[in-house]
């Protein structure tokens, strides 16, 4: 194992403050997240990190295939920030990621 002696790069204070405000505003709220492949994930907001990854608990996944809609329970999920298109809470707070 090679140890690298590089200083830790702290996140920008403005970004950290924004993440903190979003987390506290959405904590425990039901959230619907749309992913880049069209899937919709509904669940209870648990966390957000600096790379915009979202963690939802008690989540369900909804996929529309033609005229049919398929829904399944997926439990606790981590949704990578790079695949997030939109997140909407029941309080109508919208987070446009793209």
ZADO-1210 file (C-alpha; in nm, 4 decimals, padded with zeros to 6 digits):
<atoms>
<atom x="00.0000" y="00.0000" z="00.0000" code="UNK" pos="1"/>
<atom x="00.1435" y="00.3344" z="-00.1039" code="UNK" pos="2"/>
<atom x="00.0810" y="00.6319" z="00.1214" code="UNK" pos="3"/>
<atom x="00.0404" y="00.9674" z="-00.0460" code="UNK" pos="4"/>
<atom x="00.1388" y="01.2703" z="00.1548" code="UNK" pos="5"/>
<atom x="-00.0897" y="01.5272" z="-00.0061" code="UNK" pos="6"/>
<atom x="-00.2930" y="01.7846" z="00.1827" code="UNK" pos="7"/>
<atom x="-00.6672" y="01.7268" z="00.2164" code="UNK" pos="8"/>
<atom x="-00.8682" y="01.9570" z="-00.0085" code="UNK" pos="9"/>
<atom x="-01.1651" y="02.0946" z="00.1816" code="UNK" pos="10"/>
<atom x="-01.4893" y="02.1549" z="-00.0104" code="UNK" pos="11"/>
<atom x="-01.5819" y="02.5110" z="-00.0978" code="UNK" pos="12"/>
<atom x="-01.7593" y="02.6746" z="00.1981" code="UNK" pos="13"/>
<atom x="-02.0478" y="02.7996" z="-00.0195" code="UNK" pos="14"/>
<atom x="-02.1114" y="02.4506" z="-00.1578" code="UNK" pos="15"/>
<atom x="-02.0952" y="02.2951" z="00.1883" code="UNK" pos="16"/>
<atom x="-02.3424" y="02.5546" z="00.3224" code="UNK" pos="17"/>
<atom x="-02.5814" y="02.4908" z="00.0319" code="UNK" pos="18"/>
<atom x="-02.5669" y="02.1137" z="00.0898" code="UNK" pos="19"/>
<atom x="-02.6333" y="02.1685" z="00.4615" code="UNK" pos="20"/>
<atom x="-02.9366" y="02.3873" z="00.3863" code="UNK" pos="21"/>
<atom x="-03.0777" y="02.1396" z="00.1330" code="UNK" pos="22"/>
<atom x="-03.0286" y="01.8456" z="00.3702" code="UNK" pos="23"/>
<atom x="-03.2068" y="02.0151" z="00.6574" code="UNK" pos="24"/>
<atom x="-03.4869" y="02.1413" z="00.4335" code="UNK" pos="25"/>
<atom x="-03.5528" y="01.7954" z="00.2881" code="UNK" pos="26"/>
<atom x="-03.4667" y="01.5634" z="00.5781" code="UNK" pos="27"/>
<atom x="-03.7487" y="01.3150" z="00.6236" code="UNK" pos="28"/>
<atom x="-03.9453" y="01.4512" z="00.3255" code="UNK" pos="29"/>
<atom x="-04.0861" y="01.2264" z="00.0539" code="UNK" pos="30"/>
<atom x="-03.8861" y="01.2858" z="-00.2621" code="UNK" pos="31"/>
<atom x="-03.9324" y="01.1813" z="-00.6239" code="UNK" pos="32"/>
<atom x="-03.6065" y="01.1628" z="-00.8198" code="UNK" pos="33"/>
<atom x="-03.5900" y="01.1279" z="-01.1979" code="UNK" pos="34"/>
<atom x="-03.2787" y="00.9545" z="-01.3324" code="UNK" pos="35"/>
<atom x="-03.1101" y="01.0053" z="-01.6688" code="UNK" pos="36"/>
<atom x="-03.2473" y="00.6717" z="-01.7992" code="UNK" pos="37"/>
<atom x="-03.6070" y="00.7787" z="-01.7268" code="UNK" pos="38"/>
<atom x="-03.6633" y="00.5798" z="-01.4069" code="UNK" pos="39"/>
<atom x="-03.8381" y="00.7526" z="-01.1167" code="UNK" pos="40"/>
<atom x="-03.7399" y="00.6695" z="-00.7601" code="UNK" pos="41"/>
<atom x="-03.9706" y="00.7699" z="-00.4727" code="UNK" pos="42"/>
<atom x="-03.8528" y="00.7548" z="-00.1146" code="UNK" pos="43"/>
<atom x="-03.7752" y="00.9403" z="00.2060" code="UNK" pos="44"/>
<atom x="-03.4743" y="01.1742" z="00.1840" code="UNK" pos="45"/>
<atom x="-03.1870" y="01.0695" z="00.4120" code="UNK" pos="46"/>
<atom x="-02.8671" y="01.2364" z="00.2835" code="UNK" pos="47"/>
<atom x="-02.6895" y="01.4359" z="00.0138" code="UNK" pos="48"/>
<atom x="-02.3136" y="01.4637" z="-00.0318" code="UNK" pos="49"/>
<atom x="-02.0800" y="01.7023" z="-00.2144" code="UNK" pos="50"/>
<atom x="-02.1001" y="01.5045" z="-00.5397" code="UNK" pos="51"/>
<atom x="-02.4838" y="01.5316" z="-00.5341" code="UNK" pos="52"/>
<atom x="-02.5365" y="01.1642" z="-00.4502" code="UNK" pos="53"/>
<atom x="-02.8755" y="01.1242" z="-00.2801" code="UNK" pos="54"/>
<atom x="-02.9712" y="00.8519" z="-00.0329" code="UNK" pos="55"/>
<atom x="-03.3390" y="00.7569" z="-00.0059" code="UNK" pos="56"/>
<atom x="-03.4968" y="00.5071" z="00.2342" code="UNK" pos="57"/>
<atom x="-03.8187" y="00.3085" z="00.1868" code="UNK" pos="58"/>
<atom x="-03.7771" y="00.3678" z="-00.1863" code="UNK" pos="59"/>
<atom x="-03.9742" y="00.2384" z="-00.4829" code="UNK" pos="60"/>
<atom x="-03.8647" y="00.2386" z="-00.8454" code="UNK" pos="61"/>
<atom x="-04.1104" y="00.3155" z="-01.1262" code="UNK" pos="62"/>
<atom x="-04.0288" y="00.2282" z="-01.4875" code="UNK" pos="63"/>
<atom x="-04.2535" y="00.3042" z="-01.7820" code="UNK" pos="64"/>
<atom x="-04.2174" y="00.0599" z="-02.0720" code="UNK" pos="65"/>
<atom x="-04.4477" y="00.1593" z="-02.3550" code="UNK" pos="66"/>
<atom x="-04.8025" y="00.1584" z="-02.2191" code="UNK" pos="67"/>
<atom x="-04.7204" y="-00.0367" z="-01.9024" code="UNK" pos="68"/>
<atom x="-04.5836" y="00.0970" z="-01.5754" code="UNK" pos="69"/>
<atom x="-04.3814" y="-00.1310" z="-01.3473" code="UNK" pos="70"/>
<atom x="-04.3187" y="-00.0460" z="-00.9803" code="UNK" pos="71"/>
<atom x="-04.1014" y="-00.2358" z="-00.7332" code="UNK" pos="72"/>
<atom x="-03.9733" y="-00.1792" z="-00.3818" code="UNK" pos="73"/>
<atom x="-03.5966" y="-00.1187" z="-00.3656" code="UNK" pos="74"/>
<atom x="-03.5511" y="-00.0291" z="00.0037" code="UNK" pos="75"/>
<atom x="-03.2560" y="00.2018" z="00.0772" code="UNK" pos="76"/>
<atom x="-03.0782" y="00.3350" z="-00.2311" code="UNK" pos="77"/>
<atom x="-02.7893" y="00.5652" z="-00.3164" code="UNK" pos="78"/>
<atom x="-02.8557" y="00.7538" z="-00.6393" code="UNK" pos="79"/>
<atom x="-02.5337" y="00.8779" z="-00.8055" code="UNK" pos="80"/>
<atom x="-02.5352" y="01.2529" z="-00.8657" code="UNK" pos="81"/>
<atom x="-02.4163" y="01.2085" z="-01.2234" code="UNK" pos="82"/>
<atom x="-02.7448" y="01.0329" z="-01.3104" code="UNK" pos="83"/>
<atom x="-02.9841" y="01.2736" z="-01.1361" code="UNK" pos="84"/>
<atom x="-03.2025" y="01.4859" z="-01.3613" code="UNK" pos="85"/>
<atom x="-03.4610" y="01.6221" z="-01.1192" code="UNK" pos="86"/>
<atom x="-03.5685" y="01.5837" z="-00.7575" code="UNK" pos="87"/>
<atom x="-03.9081" y="01.7004" z="-00.6332" code="UNK" pos="88"/>
<atom x="-04.0406" y="01.6964" z="-00.2776" code="UNK" pos="89"/>
<atom x="-04.4039" y="01.6913" z="-00.1679" code="UNK" pos="90"/>
<atom x="-04.3531" y="02.0505" z="-00.0516" code="UNK" pos="91"/>
<atom x="-04.2834" y="02.1326" z="-00.4190" code="UNK" pos="92"/>
<atom x="-03.9159" y="02.2170" z="-00.3644" code="UNK" pos="93"/>
<atom x="-03.7471" y="02.1402" z="-00.6973" code="UNK" pos="94"/>
<atom x="-03.3811" y="02.0581" z="-00.7460" code="UNK" pos="95"/>
<atom x="-03.2840" y="02.0715" z="-01.1121" code="UNK" pos="96"/>
<atom x="-02.9541" y="01.8890" z="-01.1210" code="UNK" pos="97"/>
<atom x="-02.8695" y="01.9010" z="-01.4919" code="UNK" pos="98"/>
</atoms>
